[in-house]
Amino acid sequence: MRGRWAQGLEPRSFSWIVRDRLAASERPGGFARNHRKVRRQEELIWLGGHGFTNILSLLDSPHNLHAYEEAGIAYRHVPLGRHDELPERLESIYATLAGWLDDPEERILVHHEEFGERIIGVMAGFLLYAGLVTEDTHAVQVLEKLTGRQLGAAGREIVSVTVRDGIVRAPSQ
């Protein structure tokens, strides 16, 4: 491949959450019926070419995991799951992201099926978990500004669970 196509395509709805370190998007290749294998390959080429070292999939299913392996990008699959599973799942998601971000060489993409309220809520909750913001309203405002999308009830519920259950990173010793 030569030219522009050799560089791949930026994933749809790609947004930096922590500049040059942590980004979020919809599932590489698109979601549901819109998913295209060729698009997925192009997006994985773009991610590899832009130095992404890890992908965190929040999908309920293991879709795409084999493609990450084939592209040589490390991944972890932590399904976001149902409402009653949120506290346990969020803690695992946040701890995974924080652990990866402890290494300054890591560049991470987090995705869900589509780029909607749930993934935006998770990213707002992570800002709280990591101590990058200290108030839930500020986390919501930051994510709305970064993504250009308003956070509705489902996303705000994820932020609320993060606060209510005290899901925060333990201080380093």
C-alpha positions as CSV (number, residue, x, y, z in Angstrom):
1,M,0.0,0.0,0.0
2,R,1.1,3.5,-0.8
3,G,0.0,7.0,0.0
4,R,-2.8,8.0,2.2
5,W,-4.3,4.5,2.5
6,A,-1.0,3.1,3.8
7,Q,-1.5,5.4,6.8
8,G,-4.9,4.0,7.6
9,L,-7.9,5.8,8.9
10,E,-8.6,7.5,12.2
11,P,-11.3,5.6,14.2
12,R,-14.7,7.2,14.1
13,S,-15.5,9.6,16.9
14,F,-11.9,9.5,18.0
15,S,-11.3,11.9,21.0
16,W,-8.2,12.4,23.1
17,I,-9.1,12.2,26.8
18,V,-5.5,12.7,28.0
19,R,-3.6,14.3,25.2
20,D,-1.3,11.9,23.4
21,R,-1.8,9.2,26.0
22,L,-5.5,8.1,26.3
23,A,-8.2,8.3,23.6
24,A,-11.7,6.9,23.1
25,S,-13.7,6.0,20.0
26,E,-16.3,3.7,18.7
27,R,-15.3,0.1,18.0
28,P,-12.7,0.0,15.2
29,G,-14.5,-0.9,12.1
30,G,-17.8,0.5,13.2
31,F,-20.6,-0.8,15.2
32,A,-23.3,-3.4,14.7
33,R,-24.5,-3.6,11.1
34,N,-22.1,-0.8,10.1
35,H,-19.1,-2.8,11.0
36,R,-16.7,-3.4,8.1
37,K,-13.7,-5.6,8.2
38,V,-11.8,-3.4,5.8
39,R,-12.5,-0.3,7.8
40,R,-11.4,-2.1,11.0
41,Q,-8.1,-3.0,9.3
42,E,-7.6,0.6,8.1
43,E,-8.3,1.9,11.6
44,L,-5.9,-0.6,13.2
45,I,-3.2,0.5,10.7
46,W,-3.8,4.1,11.8
47,L,-3.6,3.1,15.5
48,G,-0.4,1.2,15.0
49,G,1.1,4.0,12.9
50,H,0.3,6.5,15.6
51,G,2.0,4.5,18.4
52,F,-1.0,3.0,20.2
53,T,0.3,0.3,22.5
54,N,-2.9,-1.0,24.1
55,I,-6.6,-1.2,23.4
56,L,-9.2,-1.6,26.1
57,S,-12.4,-3.1,24.8
58,L,-15.6,-2.5,26.8
59,L,-17.8,-4.6,24.5
60,D,-19.9,-7.3,26.1
61,S,-18.7,-9.7,23.4
62,P,-15.1,-10.6,22.4
63,H,-15.6,-9.0,18.9
64,N,-12.4,-7.6,17.3
65,L,-10.0,-9.2,19.8
66,H,-8.5,-11.5,17.2
67,A,-7.9,-8.5,14.9
68,Y,-5.9,-6.6,17.6
69,E,-3.8,-9.7,18.0
70,E,-3.2,-9.9,14.3
71,A,-2.3,-6.2,14.2
72,G,0.2,-6.7,17.0
73,I,-1.5,-4.3,19.4
74,A,-1.9,-5.5,23.0
75,Y,-5.4,-5.5,24.4
76,R,-7.6,-6.2,27.4
77,H,-11.3,-7.0,27.3
78,V,-13.3,-5.8,30.3
79,P,-17.0,-5.8,29.4
80,L,-18.8,-2.8,30.9
81,G,-21.8,-5.1,31.6
82,R,-25.1,-4.5,33.2
83,H,-26.0,-1.7,35.7
84,D,-25.7,-4.0,38.7
85,E,-22.1,-5.0,37.6
86,L,-20.9,-1.4,37.2
87,P,-19.0,-0.9,40.5
88,E,-16.9,-4.1,40.0
89,R,-16.3,-3.5,36.3
90,L,-15.5,0.2,36.7
91,E,-12.9,-0.5,39.3
92,S,-11.3,-3.1,36.9
93,I,-11.5,-0.7,33.9
94,Y,-10.0,2.3,35.9
95,A,-7.2,0.2,37.4
96,T,-6.2,-1.2,34.0
97,L,-6.1,2.3,32.5
98,A,-4.1,3.7,35.4
99,G,-1.6,0.8,35.4
100,W,-1.0,1.3,31.7
101,L,-0.7,5.1,32.0
102,D,1.9,4.7,34.8
103,D,4.3,3.8,31.9
104,P,5.0,7.0,30.0
105,E,5.5,5.1,26.8
106,E,1.9,3.7,26.7
107,R,-0.7,5.2,24.3
108,I,-4.2,3.7,24.8
109,L,-7.5,3.5,23.0
110,V,-10.6,2.7,24.9
111,H,-13.7,1.7,22.9
112,H,-17.3,0.6,23.2
113,E,-19.6,-0.5,20.5
114,E,-20.5,3.0,19.6
115,F,-19.2,6.3,20.9
116,G,-22.0,7.2,23.2
117,E,-22.9,8.1,26.7
118,R,-21.6,4.9,28.3
119,I,-18.0,5.3,27.1
120,I,-18.0,9.0,27.7
121,G,-19.3,8.3,31.3
122,V,-16.5,5.8,31.8
123,M,-13.9,8.4,30.7
124,A,-15.4,11.0,33.0
125,G,-15.3,8.5,35.9
126,F,-11.7,7.7,35.1
127,L,-10.7,11.4,35.4
128,L,-12.2,11.2,38.9
129,Y,-10.5,7.9,39.7
130,A,-7.1,9.1,38.6
131,G,-7.5,12.4,40.5
132,L,-7.3,14.5,37.3
133,V,-10.5,16.2,38.4
134,T,-12.0,16.3,41.9
135,E,-15.7,16.9,41.3
136,D,-18.2,14.9,39.3
137,T,-19.7,18.0,37.7
138,H,-16.2,19.1,36.5
139,A,-15.6,15.6,35.1
140,V,-18.8,15.8,33.1
141,Q,-18.0,19.3,31.8
142,V,-14.5,18.3,30.8
143,L,-15.7,15.3,28.8
144,E,-18.5,17.2,27.2
145,K,-16.0,19.8,26.0
146,L,-13.5,17.2,24.8
147,T,-16.0,15.1,22.9
148,G,-18.4,17.8,21.8
149,R,-21.3,15.7,23.1
150,Q,-23.7,16.2,26.0
151,L,-23.7,13.6,28.6
152,G,-27.1,12.2,29.4
153,A,-28.6,10.0,32.1
154,A,-26.7,6.7,31.2
155,G,-23.3,8.5,31.3
156,R,-24.0,10.5,34.4
157,E,-25.1,7.3,36.1
158,I,-21.6,5.9,35.5
159,V,-20.0,9.0,37.0
160,S,-22.5,8.8,39.9
161,V,-21.6,5.1,40.6
162,T,-17.9,6.1,40.6
163,V,-18.5,8.8,43.2
164,R,-21.1,6.9,45.3
165,D,-19.0,3.8,45.6
166,G,-15.8,5.7,46.2
167,I,-13.9,4.2,43.2
168,V,-10.7,6.1,43.4
169,R,-7.1,5.2,42.9
170,A,-5.3,4.2,46.1
171,P,-2.4,6.7,46.8
172,S,1.0,5.5,45.8
173,Q,3.2,4.4,48.7
